[in-house]
Amino acid sequence: MEDEVDRLVAAWRRERPDLDVEPLEVLSRVSRLARHLDRARRLAFSEHSLEPWEFDVLTALRRAGAPYQLSPGQLLTQTLVTSGTMTNRIDRLAKKGLVERLPDPSDRRGVLVRLTDEGRDRADQSLAGLLDQERAILAELSSAQRAELAGLLRQLTAPFDNIPG
């Protein structure tokens, strides 16, 4: 089976035989797959009136377990955005009734962000929709192939996930 990346690589090998274009065989496919995944994510979230960034914040809170709350700093760590961006996102989610701010009992100056019942329901429904979309993307692979691919991708992504700062 040939795909667009095979054609792209063949063209570069013809036009630039002096270059080793082997990385394109993997990373161009990862890039193309990422675009398809982004479309699938947007579709799954839009069905529940969520933007991708809203899903990221709501599911970070949902994964925290009951009572589904985190400090803004913990949310920053999990979503990789700046504090100003997170403040804006919390404000917008609170205005929609998906999260609420509460005083932090362990820090008089701090706050906690808690998922509302509506926020939890939207996170759960969106996650189920996303998983349906992702299963469809992976349908061509056997369970063993999916496990092997996950392991190989983990090898590539782990160093990035462990970079300080």
C-alpha positions in Angstrom: 0.0 0.0 0.0 1.4 3.4 -1.0 0.5 6.7 0.6 1.3 10.4 0.0 4.4 10.2 2.2 5.8 7.5 -0.1 5.3 9.8 -3.1 6.9 12.8 -1.2 9.9 10.7 -0.2 10.4 9.4 -3.7 10.3 12.9 -5.1 12.9 14.1 -2.6 15.2 11.1 -3.3 14.9 11.9 -7.0 15.5 15.7 -6.6 18.0 15.6 -3.7 19.8 12.2 -3.8 22.6 13.8 -1.7 20.2 14.0 1.4 19.1 11.2 3.7 15.4 11.7 3.7 14.6 8.7 5.8 13.3 10.8 8.8 10.5 12.0 6.5 9.2 8.4 6.3 8.3 8.5 9.9 7.9 12.1 10.9 5.8 13.2 7.9 3.4 10.4 8.7 3.3 11.5 12.4 2.6 15.1 11.2 -0.1 14.0 8.8 -1.7 11.8 11.5 -1.5 14.7 14.0 -3.6 16.8 11.5 -6.2 14.0 11.2 -6.3 13.6 15.0 -6.7 17.4 15.4 -9.7 17.3 13.1 -11.2 14.3 15.0 -10.6 16.1 18.4 -12.3 19.2 17.2 -15.3 17.2 15.9 -15.6 15.3 19.1 -15.4 18.4 21.2 -17.7 20.6 19.1 -20.4 18.0 19.5 -20.4 19.0 23.2 -19.8 22.7 22.6 -16.2 22.6 23.7 -13.0 24.0 22.3 -9.9 21.8 22.5 -8.4 24.0 25.3 -11.6 23.8 27.3 -11.4 20.0 27.0 -7.8 20.1 28.2 -8.6 22.1 31.4 -11.8 20.2 32.2 -10.2 16.8 31.8 -7.2 17.8 33.9 -9.7 18.5 36.7 -11.6 15.3 36.0 -8.5 13.2 36.1 -7.7 14.7 39.5 -10.5 12.6 41.0 -13.1 13.7 43.5 -13.6 16.5 44.4 -12.2 17.4 40.9 -10.2 20.4 41.9 -6.6 21.7 41.3 -4.7 24.9 42.0 -4.1 27.1 39.0 -0.4 26.2 39.2 -1.3 22.5 38.9 -3.4 23.2 35.9 -0.5 25.2 34.4 1.8 22.1 34.8 -0.7 19.8 33.1 -1.8 22.0 30.2 1.6 23.7 29.4 0.2 27.3 29.2 1.3 30.5 30.8 -0.3 31.8 34.0 -2.0 34.7 32.2 -3.5 32.3 29.6 -4.7 30.0 32.4 -6.3 32.8 34.3 -8.2 33.8 31.1 -9.2 30.2 30.5 -10.5 29.7 34.1 -12.4 33.0 33.8 -14.1 31.9 30.6 -14.9 28.4 31.9 -16.3 29.9 35.1 -18.5 32.2 33.1 -19.9 29.1 31.3 -20.6 27.4 34.6 -18.1 24.6 33.9 -15.7 25.4 36.8 -15.8 27.4 40.0 -13.2 29.1 42.0 -12.9 28.3 45.7 -10.7 29.6 48.5 -7.7 27.2 49.1 -8.0 26.1 52.7 -4.3 25.5 52.9 -3.3 28.9 51.5 -5.3 32.0 52.5 -4.1 33.8 49.3 -4.7 30.9 47.0 -7.6 29.5 45.1 -8.7 26.1 43.9 -10.5 25.5 40.6 -13.2 22.9 40.9 -15.2 21.2 38.2 -18.9 21.8 38.4 -21.4 18.9 37.7 -22.0 20.4 34.2 -18.3 20.6 33.6 -17.8 17.0 34.7 -20.7 15.8 32.4 -19.2 17.7 29.4 -15.7 16.3 30.1 -17.1 12.8 30.3 -19.2 13.0 27.2 -16.4 14.7 25.2 -13.9 12.0 26.3 -16.3 9.3 25.1 -16.7 11.0 21.8 -13.0 11.5 21.4 -12.3 7.8 22.1 -14.8 6.8 19.4 -12.9 9.0 17.0 -9.5 7.7 18.0 -10.6 4.1 17.8 -11.7 4.8 14.2 -8.3 6.2 13.4 -6.6 3.1 14.8 -9.0 0.6 13.4 -6.5 -0.7 10.8 -4.1 -1.8 13.5 -4.4 -5.0 15.6 -4.2 -4.7 19.3 -0.6 -5.9 19.2 0.3 -3.3 16.6 -1.3 -0.6 18.6 0.8 -1.7 21.7 4.0 -1.7 19.6 3.3 1.7 18.1 2.5 3.1 21.5 5.8 1.8 22.8 7.8 3.2 19.9 6.1 6.6 20.2 6.8 6.7 23.9 10.5 6.2 23.2 10.3 9.3 21.0 8.2 11.5 23.3 9.5 10.6 26.7 12.7 12.8 26.4 10.5 15.8 25.6 8.2 15.2 28.5 11.2 15.1 30.9 12.8 18.4 29.9 12.8 20.8 32.9 10.9 24.1 32.6 
